Structure formats: C-alpha cells, structure tokens
Amino acid sequence: MSAEKIVADLASTARIAARTLSTATGAERKSALLAIAQSIETRSAEILSANEKDMEAARAEKMHPQMQDRLLLTEERVKAIASGARLVAELPDPLGIILRESTLPNGLELKQVSVPFGVIGMVYEARPNVTVDAAVILLMSGNSALLRGSSSAQHSNAILVQVMRDALATTKISPDVIQLVPSEDRATTKALLTARGKVDLVIPRGSAALIRMVVDESTVPTIETGAGVCHVYVDEFADIEKALPILINSKTHRPSVCNAAETLLVHKSIAPTFLPMALKALSDAGVIIHADATAQKVAEKFSIASTAATQENWATEYGVLEMNVGVVDSVDAAADHIAKFGTNHTEAIVTENKEVASRFIALSDCAAVMVNTSTRFTDGEQMGFGAEIGISNQKLHARGPMGLEAMTTTTWIVTGSGQIRI
Amino acid sequence: MSAEKIVADLASTARIAARTLSTATGAERKSALLAIAQSIETRSAEILSANEKDMEAARAEKMHPQMQDRLLLTEERVKAIASGARLVAELPDPLGIILRESTLPNGLELKQVSVPFGVIGMVYEARPNVTVDAAVILLMSGNSALLRGSSSAQHSNAILVQVMRDALATTKISPDVIQLVPSEDRATTKALLTARGKVDLVIPRGSAALIRMVVDESTVPTIETGAGVCHVYVDEFADIEKALPILINSKTHRPSVCNAAETLLVHKSIAPTFLPMALKALSDAGVIIHADATAQKVAEKFSIASTAATQENWATEYGVLEMNVGVVDSVDAAADHIAKFGTNHTEAIVTENKEVASRFIALSDCAAVMVNTSTRFTDGEQMGFGAEIGISNQKLHARGPMGLEAMTTTTWIVTGSGQIRI
C-alpha cells in the first residue's frame, strides 16, 4: 500500500472517530484522559520493555548520548507522562466557548463558538513522551491525533499508542481517535504533509531542520514552532539591579531552549556602567562573548575574552553558552537591530521609563515582549496555560505558547425563525 | 531586476513603512482613510481615464462581457469605492485590544494584545475596486499592503494606488505602506507567494483556480477563501412555511456566490409532503434539478424534469440555477452526506426540534451553521462586521467572513519588576 493510501485511510478513520469527541461532553473527554493516565501507570512494565528495544537499537547504532537520553524512558518518566495527562484532564474545557454573540436587526441570533479542528497531525522526533503529551492535548480539545514520531522510537511509540487506544476502548470515545502513522518509511511524513482536506492541521515539534521541512513541504496548514534569536535590550533608564539577573537568567538558565537569549544590546548612555558588569557576569558564567567594536574595547579593558561579532553571529541561535553583545544609540536603534536579526519570538527590555517601554513594544514584532523580566517566561506552563503543545513562531492563528485553546477553531451558529436575505 | 528582487524590495520598504502604522493612533489611521476617500472622489476623472485604457485593451482582446463589466469603473462605482473607504474608517479600531489579562503568582502581569501582521499580500483578479477595498482594510488594521492585481486592470490599479499614496503623503502615515506589485510579469506572483519571512500573509481573492494556485504554491502563510458546496437540510420536524422560502432564497437569491446552496437534503418522513412543493418551487424559479432515485420518482409524478444526480453532481459548486435533491433517513445521514460532499462552508438545517438542531451543529464541520435561516447570511456585512476582506474557508486563524479583526495577530506583553525564572 502506498504511503498516501496509508495516511489517507488513517485520516479517514480518524475523522469518523472524531465525531465521538465532538459529540462528547467535556466530562467524557476528561474521563478518557484519566483512563489513559491510569493505563499508562498500570502498564509501565510493558512500556519500559518496548522502550528498551529502541534503546538497544540506539546503542547499537551509536546514537549521540544526548539523543539517547531523550529516547530513554524510566519508571519515573512514565509516571511523569501519566501525571501530565491528569493535569490536562483538569484544565477547563476549551470547546463550546461562546467567543462572540449578537442579535442582528433582522432578529438573527449570531454566536461564534469554539469547536475542534477535526484531525491534527503531529510530526516529531525522538522523545516518546510527545506521543502521549500531544495525544491528550488533542483529545481534550476534541481532535483526532495522527502521530508521526521518529523510527528510532517506534517500539516505544507503538506501545504508548496501544495503551492509550486500549484505555479508550473502555470509554465512550472511539480508540480510532489516536492513530500511529508508521515511521519505517519516510514517505509517510510527506504523505501526511500533503493530505490536504484529509488532515486539518500539522504541527511539527523538534529540530529547526524538521520544522523547516514541514513548513516548506506541507500543503496542509501548519503552525511553525521553534527558532528563537531572542534579545535583551538594556535601556539608558534601566535599573541595573534588575538588568543583571535578567540578562544572566535569560542566557544561562537553560541555553538550549528557544526562549533563551542570544544577544545583549546596551544603550550607549548606560554602557560605561553596565557593560563591564555584564561582560564579567557573562564571562564568570562561562559564556563565550561575540562583541561589536565598542563592547570589545570594554571587554579588553577588563581582560575579558571576546571575538568580533559577525553578521552571522548576530543571526545565530546558539543554544549553548555563547552570546552577542552590542551597543546601540537608542531604543529605535535596538528595535532596528532586532528587526534585522530577530526571529519574532521573544524580546526583552529593561527600563524604568514607561514611554520607552511602550515605544519598544510598538516597534517589536514578536510573540512576546518582556518588560523588566526574563525571556525565559515565554512558556505555556509559566504563563499559566497548564499545558503546551509548542510555541508558535508565526503570526497566523496562534502566536507564542499554544495550549488547548490554540487547538480549536470556531464556527458561527446563526439561529433564525425563517429569515431570508432580501 | 528579478521578480524575487522586485518583491523583496517592495516588501522591505513596506515593512519599514508599516512602523508608521503600528505607532499611529486609531484616529490617525482613520484620518488617512478619509484622506484616501476624499482623493478618490476628487481625482475621479483621472481614475476613469486610466480605466478606459484597460477597457480599450479588454475590448481589443475580446474579453468576456461579464469580465469586462467587472473591470469597468463608472463615476458611480468610483463614488462607491470612496464610500466603502469611509465606512471602514468608521469601524472600531481593531488594534491594541486586550484579549486576555492576568497576574501570575510571581507578580508578572500578562496581557495578550491585538497587533498588526505587518506586511500582507493580496493576489486578486480583474476588479479594480479590490485595490482600494483591500488597501483600506489592511491599513485600518495596521498592515502594509502589497497588491498584486491582474495585468488586465493595470492602468486602473496604478492610478488607484497613486491616488492613495498621494493622499497618504498629506498624513502621518508613510505612502510606502501601499505597494503595487508589477503585474506585467507572472513571476511576481510566484515571488510574492514565496517571500517567506518578508511577507507575513497572502490572501487570494478571485476564482477557484486562483485560490488553488495560491494555496498550492505559497510558502508564505495563506488564508484559503472561496469554494462553497452548501446544503439545506429539511428535517422531519421542519416548519414547511419556513423551509420553502429558506430553500428558494439559499439557491436563487444570488446563485453565483459561495454561500448559495447547491444541494437540498430532505428527511424521508417529511419528503412526501415537502418534496412536491420544493421541486415545483425550484422548477418554477428556473432551477435545473439533479435528484436521487426517491426524489426523481416524486419529480416524475408531478411532471417536473430532473436528471439522476451523479457523484460529481453532489460535489459540484454550480454557481448557477442548478441544484441536487436527495432524501435521507436521519439527521446523521444528512451529516454523513455533507461530510462526504461539503466544502466546510455553510450548512443549513430547517427544524423546530432543538435537539435535532444541536445534533446537526455538533456533526457539522463548517464555517457557519444556519438554523432556520438562509445560507446567504454567511457574509461579513450581513453579520454586522462592516467590511469583509473575504470568507475564510479554512480552520486556521479565521473561519468564515473576515473583517478587520481577522487581519490582526497578537502579542504577549509581560511586565515585571525584575522577575527571573527559577
């Protein structure tokens, strides 16, 4: 059977099954998630033994240790997956929310209501926890899930999907709302990305290369997640007591994630005071520094190593302890730099001046602007969403951290008593 | 200069100019629109004379009279374009609206605020009025407009853009927020569709073929507009007094538009009473009938001509006075038929039974469900939006009629006092 046919069949089965979700109550969807959580805990041994098969293969092919760690499941990690499902089950029902309501002069009653997309595809890499995390978020928001994970996690994904489907078989929700897309053949990914009309949305989760591939090749609507070249701008009116911890937290708290900062921009008026402290703190934290001419002079004066920042440096998402440092003339110049090199993810300003903060916000074009706080707060759980399926880096549909609500669309319900258009 | 370079330069100029929109107040954007409206009226003669050049070319190449009519501008039509701009200027400002607001336990203040996309491309066909209609909606929502019209309207579009830019030159908004993409070369369309990162959104407006091309070829996010195979389902609990006018209005009020109905489905219990009346009324209105076996028998009995509806018929958006008629066993069967042949646009149910209506709504997967009213009400102006840039036929971002609000995205503004992530 061709990859197109395989995916089309899975999508078609999933769409019919999705009706058991769209006609279910929030309480019924919640019960289904709790059943899934329970089964995952109960069948932990089976899950771990399937995962061991993937781990054996990974060791045999000498997978990078960091990747092996992502692939690995432990008893604790399985418990955490189940707990995650229970947390999602406790979230407010995102469906049936009346977003707008009005009565027209002709008596028609208009309601805009949140409804599921229908069938959503996930394309992701080696972490098997995504299989469950994504499935429960999609189910709770009323959508069927087509899961296309990595072939390196195939045994883990297969058992996790089986456990979830078995759990659903005891509920009012059809097990067919969760479908594992075979990962042996790369063609199934392509087939999923081009199943326009059959799949309503595809979300990539993983490396920049994976996201780029999905965005380039997909004819199904997608939500781009990921890349973040985030900036911290320390304004002339900054409180240095705040600026320093914000800078260090933004860069070093978890350098590998997309909301970590890559570039520090400092207003020229505060540079003489702030730059020496900042460079020393970064250097002490083990951060390699790429600096513009002004910042390099300061670094030299204090015997702090730095290289001259290139155009490529300014545009790089390091993901490790490296940072660009530059001096700018004004908030507008900072915004110009960010417009040129940023990726519209998260930008922070440190300032006590509200007008400057407003100007920075108006000139920024990103998912989140942080005023006097760390870039690391662009995060669904930190923002109180309770769950996150990814961080949207695009402007269409959802921007920034995506929770349950982002997995819904809307429908207009227009109720009349025989009105016709004149 | 290559088409890619032309479009990249226009987009870059438009993005810088967009700042004069994102930092402008609603009142300033409104003034800009009023200046545009005024200039269009004042310079009506120039506009008509440019349009005459396009009309001459159209006549020379024997363009279809209907297409010629779409291309034609008259003094009245120019006035209507100016009035349209004034209407948009009066609408509530869609920017800076606080969509969500909360304070986190750590004291961070979260606000989700509506902001412009930035640079939006429009790809459209021969109607020169779209040049102004689209530009003013985009400007009012804070976006720069890259306008790619048809080469057959090139003189009309050029003068309209010139008039709008000249009007902006007298305001605080940069004229560069409106850019005409050259239409002599087809390659500029392709360049616009692939200017990912430079253009934030592309919206097609025109024929099904144009929309399909944009959706297939674009790597820039797009919003699919258009196709509607809409159904009217007359339930067993229908009030026939309402059903008949709703059916006739849905089919015949303006058959060429996307919210016109193409298929009538009748519950078997009411078919003996309703079908004869419905078929007669359709026939009297000049509607050609394609029917299933049951409906054909009724038609024959009353000497009403019909052909046997094929699979292709059920899936066709006629756009003219033709309609499919079928009998179904239940509301679920109606929903099944619609799921198979519908285009997720607008579906109507006529019923006095609220539970059946709810079931129909839950099983429908479309932009708008009409309960006891005509499919023709899926329309931005009818729904009270005041302006419409198109009807979205997709689930991502906007669904159904799109007004100013649909041309905005959001940003999170997180304000702290030095908080860092622990």
Interface residues (C-beta under 8 A of the other chain):
Chain A: R15 R19 S22 T23 S102 L104 L108 L110 V115 F117 G118 R196 D200 L201 V215 D216 T219 P221 I223 D239 E241 K242 P245 I246 I248 N249 H253 A339 A357 R359 I361 A362 L363 S364 D365 C366 A367 A368 V369 M370 V371 N372 T373 S374 R376 F377 T378 Q382 M383 G384 Q394 K395 L396 H397 R399 G400 T409 T410 T411 W412 I413 V414 T415 G416 S417 G418 Q419 I420 R421
Chain B: R15 R19 S22 T23 S102 L104 L108 L110 V115 F117 G118 R196 D200 L201 V215 D216 T219 P221 I223 D239 E241 K242 P245 I246 I248 N249 H253 A339 A357 R359 I361 A362 L363 S364 D365 C366 A367 A368 V369 M370 V371 N372 T373 S374 R376 F377 T378 Q382 M383 G384 Q394 K395 L396 H397 R399 G400 T409 T410 T411 W412 I413 V414 T415 G416 S417 G418 Q419 I420 R421
